[in-house]
Amino acid sequence: MARVEIKTNAQLQQMARAGVITSRALDAAVAAARPGVTTAEVNAAFERTLLELGGTSNFYGYYDYPATVCTSVNHEVVHGIPGDYVLKDGDILSIDGGAYVIDPATNRQWHGDSARTVLVGDNVSEARAELSAVTREAMWHGIAALATAKKVGEIGLAIEAYVTEEYGDKYGIIEDYVGHGIGSQMHMAPDVLNYAVRDMGPKIKPGMAFAIEPMLVTGSIETKVLSDDWTVVTVDGSDACQWEHSVAVHSEGIWVLTAEDGGASELARFGVTPVPIPA
């Protein structure tokens, strides 16, 4: 099993810088996602804000990925490449992006990664609106579970329990693509599954950080990759959705790195109070 990176509080604070930049760049991308706008323009809005805030894209050039965000529309699950597609009233769009900052004292990179789903226009179907709401809530159930979890697998257990207990088999949880550790690299050990398995994975310790990112679909969880070698779609053409936050664990609690309030406004519903990373 690959070693899970343990960060100091100072390093987690660098990640919080990257997380806030990521969050604000996503704000710009979400605001740009309107009917008549291309996904390339959504990408450009994210990129402009990233540069203005002093962050560097950790997507662009990653295994030769050609953009700063992934824009996945309707039946696209993840890794959709921005381009000429013109957003239409009623589309469901997942925007996944990240940033890193460089610690000037050590010259090391520290990363943030987050995704949001946008309901485009004023005439989005109830089915698509519910898909986004359920996926977002599943993410927050996973994050809330992290506050008291002993092992990483408890995150996926909480996500699956919420989805199945509330909605039965109405939604499928994608298994081919999962969350991950994050820190001095964007993708690190361990895998953070969005479903329950017998092996609960590594013990959670202060200094760990995770990208929690459930992806739900309205049909079969079977996927395929298109000829661009990136875009993942549902085989049956059913709608897909992704939400994601990066979250740090430290000696005093948890902090959602890619939410400017650390997740306080959402986690209060679960009786969880995020704690800022100590100096």
C-alpha positions in Angstrom: 0.0 0.0 0.0 1.3 3.4 -1.0 2.3 5.7 1.9 -0.2 8.4 2.7 1.4 11.8 2.9 1.3 13.5 6.3 1.4 17.3 6.2 2.4 19.8 8.8 -0.1 22.5 9.8 2.0 25.0 7.9 1.8 22.9 4.8 -2.0 22.5 5.2 -2.2 26.3 5.4 -0.5 26.4 2.0 -3.2 24.0 0.8 -5.8 26.3 2.2 -4.4 29.1 0.1 -4.6 26.9 -3.0 -8.1 25.9 -2.0 -9.4 29.5 -1.7 -8.0 30.3 -5.1 -9.7 27.2 -6.6 -13.0 28.2 -5.0 -12.9 31.8 -6.3 -11.9 30.6 -9.8 -14.8 28.1 -9.7 -17.1 31.0 -8.7 -16.1 32.8 -11.9 -16.5 29.6 -14.0 -20.0 29.0 -12.5 -21.0 32.6 -13.2 -19.9 32.3 -16.8 -21.9 29.1 -17.4 -25.0 30.4 -19.2 -27.0 29.4 -22.2 -25.1 30.5 -25.4 -21.7 30.3 -23.8 -19.2 27.7 -24.9 -17.4 25.4 -22.5 -14.2 27.0 -23.7 -15.4 30.4 -22.4 -16.2 28.7 -19.0 -12.6 27.4 -19.0 -11.3 30.9 -19.8 -13.2 32.5 -16.9 -11.6 30.0 -14.5 -8.2 30.6 -16.0 -8.4 34.4 -15.8 -9.3 34.3 -12.1 -6.7 31.8 -11.3 -4.0 34.0 -12.8 -5.3 37.1 -11.1 -5.1 35.4 -7.7 -1.6 34.0 -8.3 -2.5 30.3 -8.6 -1.3 27.9 -11.2 -3.5 25.3 -12.9 -2.8 21.7 -11.8 -5.0 20.4 -14.6 -3.3 22.0 -17.7 -0.6 19.7 -19.0 -1.4 17.0 -16.5 -0.8 13.9 -18.6 -1.1 16.4 -21.5 -4.6 17.5 -20.5 -5.2 20.6 -22.7 -7.3 22.9 -20.5 -7.5 24.4 -17.0 -10.8 22.7 -16.1 -12.9 19.7 -17.0 -16.4 20.6 -18.3 -18.7 17.5 -18.4 -22.1 18.1 -19.9 -25.2 15.9 -19.4 -24.2 12.3 -20.0 -20.5 13.1 -19.6 -19.3 11.9 -16.2 -15.9 13.5 -15.8 -12.9 14.8 -17.7 -14.8 16.5 -20.4 -12.6 18.8 -22.5 -13.7 22.5 -22.9 -14.3 23.4 -26.5 -16.9 24.6 -29.0 -19.9 23.1 -27.3 -22.5 25.8 -26.7 -24.3 25.4 -23.4 -28.1 25.1 -23.8 -30.9 26.0 -21.5 -31.6 22.9 -19.4 -28.1 21.4 -19.5 -26.4 20.0 -16.4 -22.7 20.9 -16.3 -20.0 19.7 -13.9 -17.0 21.9 -13.7 -13.9 20.3 -12.1 -10.7 22.4 -11.5 -7.8 23.0 -9.3 -4.8 25.1 -8.5 -1.5 24.9 -6.7 0.6 27.5 -4.9 4.3 27.3 -4.3 5.6 27.7 -0.7 8.4 30.3 -1.1 10.3 28.9 1.8 10.6 25.4 0.4 9.7 25.8 -3.3 7.2 22.9 -2.9 3.8 22.8 -4.6 0.6 22.5 -2.5 -2.7 21.6 -4.3 -6.4 22.2 -4.3 -9.1 20.4 -6.3 -12.8 21.0 -6.4 -15.9 20.5 -8.6 -19.3 22.0 -8.8 -22.3 21.2 -10.9 -24.3 24.0 -12.7 -27.9 23.8 -13.8 -27.7 25.9 -16.9 -30.5 28.4 -17.6 -34.0 28.6 -16.3 -35.6 25.4 -17.6 -33.6 22.6 -16.1 -35.7 19.5 -15.5 -36.6 18.4 -12.0 -34.7 15.2 -12.6 -31.5 17.0 -13.3 -32.0 19.4 -10.4 -32.5 16.5 -8.1 -29.5 14.6 -9.4 -27.3 17.6 -8.6 -28.8 18.1 -5.2 -28.4 14.5 -4.3 -24.8 14.3 -5.5 -23.9 17.5 -3.6 -25.6 16.2 -0.4 -23.8 12.9 -0.8 -20.5 14.8 -0.8 -21.4 16.6 2.4 -22.3 13.3 4.1 -18.9 12.0 3.2 -17.2 15.1 4.5 -19.2 15.1 7.7 -18.2 11.4 8.2 -14.6 12.4 8.0 -14.9 14.5 11.1 -15.2 11.4 13.3 -14.0 8.6 11.0 -11.2 6.2 12.1 -10.5 4.9 8.6 -10.8 6.3 5.1 -13.4 3.8 4.0 -16.0 5.4 6.3 -16.3 8.2 3.8 -17.6 5.9 1.1 -19.8 4.1 3.6 -21.5 7.4 4.5 -21.9 8.4 0.9 -23.5 5.1 -0.2 -25.6 4.9 2.9 -27.1 8.4 2.2 -27.8 7.7 -1.4 -29.3 4.2 -0.9 -31.3 4.9 2.3 -32.9 8.0 0.8 -33.3 7.0 -2.8 -33.0 3.2 -3.1 -31.6 2.3 -6.5 -32.7 5.5 -8.2 -29.1 6.7 -8.6 -26.0 4.8 -9.5 -22.6 5.6 -7.8 -19.8 5.6 -10.3 -17.1 3.1 -9.3 -14.5 3.5 -12.1 -13.5 7.0 -10.8 -13.1 7.9 -7.2 -11.6 10.5 -4.8 -8.0 10.6 -3.7 -5.4 11.9 -1.4 -4.1 15.4 -2.1 -1.2 17.5 -1.0 2.2 18.1 -2.6 0.6 16.5 -5.7 -2.9 16.7 -7.0 -3.5 12.9 -7.0 -2.0 10.9 -4.2 -2.7 7.8 -2.1 -5.2 6.7 -0.8 -8.1 6.2 -3.1 -11.2 7.6 -1.5 -14.1 5.4 -2.6 -17.6 6.7 -2.9 -19.2 3.4 -1.9 -18.8 0.8 0.9 -16.2 -2.0 0.7 -15.1 -4.6 3.2 -11.5 -3.2 3.4 -11.9 0.1 5.2 -8.4 1.3 4.1 -5.8 3.3 6.0 -6.3 4.9 9.4 -7.0 8.6 9.4 -4.3 10.7 11.0 -3.8 14.4 11.5 -2.0 15.9 8.5 -3.9 13.9 5.9 -6.0 15.6 3.2 -8.5 14.1 0.8 -10.5 15.1 -2.3 -14.0 13.8 -1.7 -15.9 13.6 -5.0 -18.9 11.5 -5.5 -20.2 11.0 -9.1 -23.8 9.9 -9.5 -25.8 8.8 -12.6 -29.4 8.3 -13.3 -28.9 5.0 -15.1 -26.2 2.3 -15.3 -22.8 3.0 -13.8 -21.1 1.5 -16.9 -18.8 4.1 -18.5 -16.5 4.5 -21.6 -13.9 6.9 -22.7 -14.4 8.8 -25.9 -11.9 9.0 -28.7 -10.3 12.2 -27.3 -8.9 9.8 -24.6 -10.3 12.0 -21.8 -14.0 12.4 -21.8 -15.8 9.8 -19.8 -19.5 9.2 -20.6 -22.2 6.9 -19.5 -22.7 4.0 -21.9 -26.5 4.2 -21.7 -26.5 8.0 -22.2 -28.0 8.7 -18.7 -27.2 12.0 -17.0 -24.2 12.3 -14.7 -23.1 14.7 -11.9 -20.0 15.5 -9.9 -19.4 17.5 -6.8 -16.0 17.7 -5.0 -14.2 19.4 -2.1 -10.6 19.0 -0.7 -10.6 18.5 3.0 -7.8 18.6 5.6 -7.6 16.6 8.8 -5.5 18.2 11.6 -5.1 17.7 15.4 -8.1 19.9 16.2 -10.6 18.7 13.6 -11.3 19.1 9.9 -11.3 22.0 7.5 -12.8 22.1 4.0 -9.9 23.6 2.1 -11.9 24.6 -1.0 -14.7 26.3 0.9 -14.0 29.8 2.1 -15.7 29.2 5.4 -14.1 25.8 5.8 -17.5 24.2 5.2 -19.1 25.7 8.3 -22.4 26.7 6.7 -23.0 23.2 5.4 -21.5 21.0 8.2 -23.6 22.7 10.8 -26.5 20.6 9.6 -24.5 17.5 10.7 -23.5 18.9 14.0 -19.9 19.3 12.8 -17.9 22.5 13.4 -14.9 22.8 11.1 -11.8 24.2 12.9 -9.3 26.4 11.2 -5.9 24.9 10.8 -3.7 25.9 13.8 -0.6 28.0 13.3 
